[in-house]
Amino acid sequence: MRLEEIHVRRVQRSEEARYQALVQKHHYLGALPKIGETRWYVATWHGQWVVLLSFSAAAWKCAVRDRWIGRQRSVHQRHAF
């Protein structure tokens, strides 16, 4: 397998069921729905799906995370875009 033989592209809407089925079968957390801004990609090699990728935007507010890192609401608001 050569790197130039691998192609990465976004999963088409018509392929989402296949993507979810594969994630359900092979990922330790199973399939999760798209939440917020999420993009799914597939890497193919000679037309075969070999890698599934998922990217999601970070949560703007997450109380558990904010408590864990010690972030205070006032600090969070000062750093808003």
C-alpha atoms as an extended CHARMM CRD file, in Angstrom:
* protein
*
        81  EXT
         1         1  MET       CA              0.0000000000        0.0000000000        0.0000000000  PROA      1               0.0000000000
         2         2  ARG       CA              1.3990000000        3.3910000000       -1.0100000000  PROA      2               0.0000000000
         3         3  LEU       CA              0.2740000000        6.6440000000        0.5770000000  PROA      3               0.0000000000
         4         4  GLU       CA             -0.6670000000        8.1940000000       -2.7710000000  PROA      4               0.0000000000
         5         5  GLU       CA             -3.1540000000        5.3420000000       -3.2800000000  PROA      5               0.0000000000
         6         6  ILE       CA             -5.2060000000        6.4970000000       -0.2730000000  PROA      6               0.0000000000
         7         7  HSD       CA             -7.8900000000        9.0950000000       -0.8600000000  PROA      7               0.0000000000
         8         8  VAL       CA             -9.8130000000       10.9660000000        1.8340000000  PROA      8               0.0000000000
         9         9  ARG       CA            -13.2420000000       12.4290000000        1.1410000000  PROA      9               0.0000000000
        10        10  ARG       CA            -16.3920000000       13.4710000000        2.9680000000  PROA      10              0.0000000000
        11        11  VAL       CA            -19.0270000000       10.8230000000        3.4980000000  PROA      11              0.0000000000
        12        12  GLN       CA            -22.0010000000       11.4430000000        1.2420000000  PROA      12              0.0000000000
        13        13  ARG       CA            -25.4920000000       11.6110000000        2.7450000000  PROA      13              0.0000000000
        14        14  SER       CA            -26.3700000000        8.3770000000        0.9460000000  PROA      14              0.0000000000
        15        15  GLU       CA            -23.4080000000        6.6500000000        2.6970000000  PROA      15              0.0000000000
        16        16  GLU       CA            -24.1960000000        7.7620000000        6.2600000000  PROA      16              0.0000000000
        17        17  ALA       CA            -26.0420000000        4.5460000000        7.1520000000  PROA      17              0.0000000000
        18        18  ARG       CA            -23.0240000000        2.4870000000        6.0640000000  PROA      18              0.0000000000
        19        19  TYR       CA            -20.6890000000        4.7530000000        8.0290000000  PROA      19              0.0000000000
        20        20  GLN       CA            -22.8460000000        4.4400000000       11.1720000000  PROA      20              0.0000000000
        21        21  ALA       CA            -23.1150000000        0.6560000000       10.8020000000  PROA      21              0.0000000000
        22        22  LEU       CA            -19.3290000000        0.3110000000       10.5980000000  PROA      22              0.0000000000
        23        23  VAL       CA            -18.7660000000        2.5830000000       13.5860000000  PROA      23              0.0000000000
        24        24  GLN       CA            -21.3800000000        0.6250000000       15.5580000000  PROA      24              0.0000000000
        25        25  LYS       CA            -19.6270000000       -2.6320000000       14.7240000000  PROA      25              0.0000000000
        26        26  HSD       CA            -15.9840000000       -1.6000000000       15.2030000000  PROA      26              0.0000000000
        27        27  HSD       CA            -15.7920000000        1.3500000000       17.6440000000  PROA      27              0.0000000000
        28        28  TYR       CA            -15.7410000000        0.6180000000       21.3530000000  PROA      28              0.0000000000
        29        29  LEU       CA            -18.3710000000        3.3290000000       21.9890000000  PROA      29              0.0000000000
        30        30  GLY       CA            -20.5820000000        2.2420000000       19.1080000000  PROA      30              0.0000000000
        31        31  ALA       CA            -22.2660000000        4.6450000000       16.7280000000  PROA      31              0.0000000000
        32        32  LEU       CA            -23.1310000000        8.1070000000       17.9300000000  PROA      32              0.0000000000
        33        33  PRO       CA            -25.4230000000       10.5670000000       16.1750000000  PROA      33              0.0000000000
        34        34  LYS       CA            -24.0810000000       13.7570000000       14.6560000000  PROA      34              0.0000000000
        35        35  ILE       CA            -24.2590000000       16.4070000000       17.3420000000  PROA      35              0.0000000000
        36        36  GLY       CA            -23.6570000000       20.0450000000       16.4830000000  PROA      36              0.0000000000
        37        37  GLU       CA            -21.0590000000       20.6880000000       13.8200000000  PROA      37              0.0000000000
        38        38  THR       CA            -19.8020000000       17.2470000000       12.8400000000  PROA      38              0.0000000000
        39        39  ARG       CA            -18.0980000000       16.0990000000        9.6490000000  PROA      39              0.0000000000
        40        40  TRP       CA            -17.5570000000       12.4880000000        8.6470000000  PROA      40              0.0000000000
        41        41  TYR       CA            -14.8090000000       11.4080000000        6.2640000000  PROA      41              0.0000000000
        42        42  VAL       CA            -13.7230000000        8.1130000000        4.7720000000  PROA      42              0.0000000000
        43        43  ALA       CA            -10.2780000000        7.1250000000        3.5410000000  PROA      43              0.0000000000
        44        44  THR       CA            -10.3750000000        4.7410000000        0.6110000000  PROA      44              0.0000000000
        45        45  TRP       CA             -7.7860000000        2.4870000000       -0.9320000000  PROA      45              0.0000000000
        46        46  HSD       CA             -8.6270000000        1.1960000000       -4.3980000000  PROA      46              0.0000000000
        47        47  GLY       CA            -12.2750000000        1.9830000000       -3.7070000000  PROA      47              0.0000000000
        48        48  GLN       CA            -12.3890000000        0.1180000000       -0.3720000000  PROA      48              0.0000000000
        49        49  TRP       CA            -13.1720000000        1.9630000000        2.8540000000  PROA      49              0.0000000000
        50        50  VAL       CA            -10.1410000000        1.5440000000        5.1200000000  PROA      50              0.0000000000
        51        51  VAL       CA            -10.4770000000        4.3850000000        7.6670000000  PROA      51              0.0000000000
        52        52  LEU       CA            -13.4030000000        6.3190000000        9.1240000000  PROA      52              0.0000000000
        53        53  LEU       CA            -12.8520000000        9.8120000000       10.5320000000  PROA      53              0.0000000000
        54        54  SER       CA            -15.1480000000       12.0370000000       12.5510000000  PROA      54              0.0000000000
        55        55  PHE       CA            -14.5080000000       15.6590000000       13.5200000000  PROA      55              0.0000000000
        56        56  SER       CA            -16.7750000000       17.6530000000       15.8000000000  PROA      56              0.0000000000
        57        57  ALA       CA            -16.6210000000       21.1990000000       17.0790000000  PROA      57              0.0000000000
        58        58  ALA       CA            -15.8480000000       21.5540000000       20.7570000000  PROA      58              0.0000000000
        59        59  ALA       CA            -18.7310000000       22.3930000000       23.0460000000  PROA      59              0.0000000000
        60        60  TRP       CA            -18.9120000000       26.0990000000       23.8030000000  PROA      60              0.0000000000
        61        61  LYS       CA            -20.1820000000       25.4350000000       27.2930000000  PROA      61              0.0000000000
        62        62  CYS       CA            -19.6980000000       22.2400000000       29.2150000000  PROA      62              0.0000000000
        63        63  ALA       CA            -20.1620000000       22.5690000000       32.9760000000  PROA      63              0.0000000000
        64        64  VAL       CA            -18.3370000000       19.3380000000       33.8430000000  PROA      64              0.0000000000
        65        65  ARG       CA            -15.3150000000       20.2370000000       31.7220000000  PROA      65              0.0000000000
        66        66  ASP       CA            -15.2730000000       23.8410000000       32.9640000000  PROA      66              0.0000000000
        67        67  ARG       CA            -15.2960000000       22.7000000000       36.6030000000  PROA      67              0.0000000000
        68        68  TRP       CA            -12.5610000000       20.1620000000       35.8890000000  PROA      68              0.0000000000
        69        69  ILE       CA            -10.2200000000       22.7640000000       34.3680000000  PROA      69              0.0000000000
        70        70  GLY       CA            -11.2410000000       25.3840000000       36.9200000000  PROA      70              0.0000000000
        71        71  ARG       CA            -12.6510000000       27.8040000000       34.3600000000  PROA      71              0.0000000000
        72        72  GLN       CA            -14.9220000000       30.4410000000       35.7730000000  PROA      72              0.0000000000
        73        73  ARG       CA            -17.8470000000       31.8980000000       33.8370000000  PROA      73              0.0000000000
        74        74  SER       CA            -16.3360000000       35.4140000000       33.8220000000  PROA      74              0.0000000000
        75        75  VAL       CA            -13.0950000000       34.1440000000       32.2870000000  PROA      75              0.0000000000
        76        76  HSD       CA            -15.0460000000       32.1600000000       29.7050000000  PROA      76              0.0000000000
        77        77  GLN       CA            -17.0070000000       35.2650000000       28.6680000000  PROA      77              0.0000000000
        78        78  ARG       CA            -13.8640000000       37.4280000000       28.3520000000  PROA      78              0.0000000000
        79        79  HSD       CA            -12.3740000000       34.9760000000       25.8650000000  PROA      79              0.0000000000
        80        80  ALA       CA            -15.4780000000       34.7650000000       23.6900000000  PROA      80              0.0000000000
        81        81  PHE       CA            -15.0710000000       35.6260000000       20.0390000000  PROA      81              0.0000000000
